[in-house]
Amino acid sequence: MAETAPELRLGTPVARGTLLATILASGMVFLDATVVNVALPHLGRELHAPVGGLQWTVNGYLLMLAAFVLLGGALGDRWGRRRMFLIGVLWFTAASLLSGAAQTIEWLVAARVLQGAGGALLTPGSLAILQGSFRHDDRGKAIGLWSGLAGVSTALGPFIGGYLIDSLSWRWIFFINLPIAAVVVVAGLRWVPESRDPYAGRRDAGHGAPRPGTRFDIAGALLGALALAGVTYALIDAPRHGLSAPVLVAAAVGVAAAVAFVLVERRRQDAAMLPPRLFRSRLFSVLNVYTVTVYAALNGLTFFLAVYLQNVVGYSALVTGLATLPLTILLLVGSAQAGALATRIGPRWPLTVGPVLSGVGFLLLRGVTPGGSYWLGVLPGVTLFGLGMTLVVAPLTASVLGAVADRYAGVASGVNNAASRAGGLLAVAALPLLVGLSGAGYEMPAELTHAYRSAMVWCAGLMFLSAVLAAALVRRPRREPPPSRPCPSLPPPAYPRDEPARTD
């Protein structure tokens, strides 16, 4: 059956229920990417973990998101986005329960890996559901609401985590997902419409070439995971063991797997997990490089700032969370407006100005010292950082999806999610090495202070690089008219072999 035009209108009960389910579910994934940072000093002491253990607690989660979010998007396009979305929610919830019950750092890292796999199923599905279900004219605002409110959960992570840690235990940052997931499942079953790629599972008329998603690219997913894991292991272990045999082997395996991944994807073409034809759109390619640099800076900040404020400045976990509250407020209030602004004037200026503001915020945060005033020390930097991210989040998401044809929504959102997680993964793995932080150094104020200040400079540099990319290479995506409703008596349209994405 041919796919009908999306019909959900903002303001209707079904649209509100769909937004509720997708925002809450994505919010859980984003929340657990940041909430752990506030808990790092506490779980490090309770589970006797070195810096490497803390890095793997963050990176085990990001690794699975980065490596398998593409496969999650393809599974949704083929078998149904709502179906895979709900499976991912249940998987993520079970892994959250295991994380909260962890008794050793190894147990926690393993549970976080499982959590990331569940997140890889639900995250691309949530965004592809909006892209495939809402009317074309309402889609930008719906994505803006999703980006802003789901992004708020990222910013709320330190605040919620701080409250739960101080009031109960760090374990409750994982247990809090259980009631949220229950709401998501009920809303998903009641309101979220099913959608899929109408070409998945069929062959190109007259050519016999496989449609995207006809066969699942397990080899590509495993090679991608191995590449990221090998490089990450080498970066995390190098401070402790130097250029030892395990470090060199891990780095070599990671690089070899990355090369093999590229070769496999090129050979599989449309059957690949990451169809090479998507990157014929220059805009799509540039925006994903931009995503890597922005989210590397973001994750570098969240990893270092929470530990620094607690172990050097002397804040409690709750006060550390409150310190970043302006970021939450700015994302909540401004993301929809930023999405609408980018629709009117194009994404270039928001994506250029945003990183510049955030980069200046990083440089201001570099000067935070023990005993200093929050209002003069922390607040200005956090506010500028928040203003910058408010300009970036919604326009970036909408522009990535606008750069490809609608039927590639699942794969495109998966690519962009993978890019953001890969950026965060590499930043958390590489920054401690670059700034000389290892072992129990996060418990030593002098060593941590030097590392923190150097890390802020690196993060600011990444933001300024992002601004240069946007100013030089980002342009407005071409508007694609909404699809017309086909006549049911006609056969399915032939798959347009050479129309994967919009080119600029």
Sequence and secondary structure as in RCSB ss.txt:
>XXXX:A:sequence
MAETAPELRLGTPVARGTLLATILASGMVFLDATVVNVALPHLGRELHAPVGGLQWTVNGYLLMLAAFVLLGGAL
GDRWGRRRMFLIGVLWFTAASLLSGAAQTIEWLVAARVLQGAGGALLTPGSLAILQGSFRHDDRGKAIGLWSGLA
GVSTALGPFIGGYLIDSLSWRWIFFINLPIAAVVVVAGLRWVPESRDPYAGRRDAGHGAPRPGTRFDIAGALLGA
LALAGVTYALIDAPRHGLSAPVLVAAAVGVAAAVAFVLVERRRQDAAMLPPRLFRSRLFSVLNVYTVTVYAALNG
LTFFLAVYLQNVVGYSALVTGLATLPLTILLLVGSAQAGALATRIGPRWPLTVGPVLSGVGFLLLRGVTPGGSYW
LGVLPGVTLFGLGMTLVVAPLTASVLGAVADRYAGVASGVNNAASRAGGLLAVAALPLLVGLSGAGYEMPAELTH
AYRSAMVWCAGLMFLSAVLAAALVRRPRREPPPSRPCPSLPPPAYPRDEPARTD
>XXXX:A:secstr
       B TTSHHHHHHHHHHHHHHHHHHHHHHHHHHHHHHHHHHTT  HHHHHHHHHHHHHHHHHHHHHHHHH
HHHH HHHHHHHHHHHHHHHHHHHHT  SHHHHHHHHHHHHHHHHHHHHHHHHHHHHHB HHHHHHHHHHHHHHH
HHHHHHHHHHHHHHHHHT TTHHHHTHHHHHHHHHHHHHHH      TTTT B TTT  B TTSS  HHHHHHHH
HHHHHHHHHHHHHHHH S HHHHHHHHHHHHHHHHHHHHHHHHGGGSSS GGGGGSHHHHHHHHHHHHHHHHHHH
HHHHHHHHIIIII   HHHHHHHTHHHHHHHHHHHHHHHHHHHHH SHHHHHHHHHHHHHHHHHHTT  TT  HH
HHTHHHHHHHHHHHHHHHHHHHHHHHHTB GGGHHHHHHHHHHHHHHHHHHHHHHHHHHHT  TTGGG HHHHHH
HHHHHHHHHHHHHHHHHHHHHHH              TTS      TT SB   
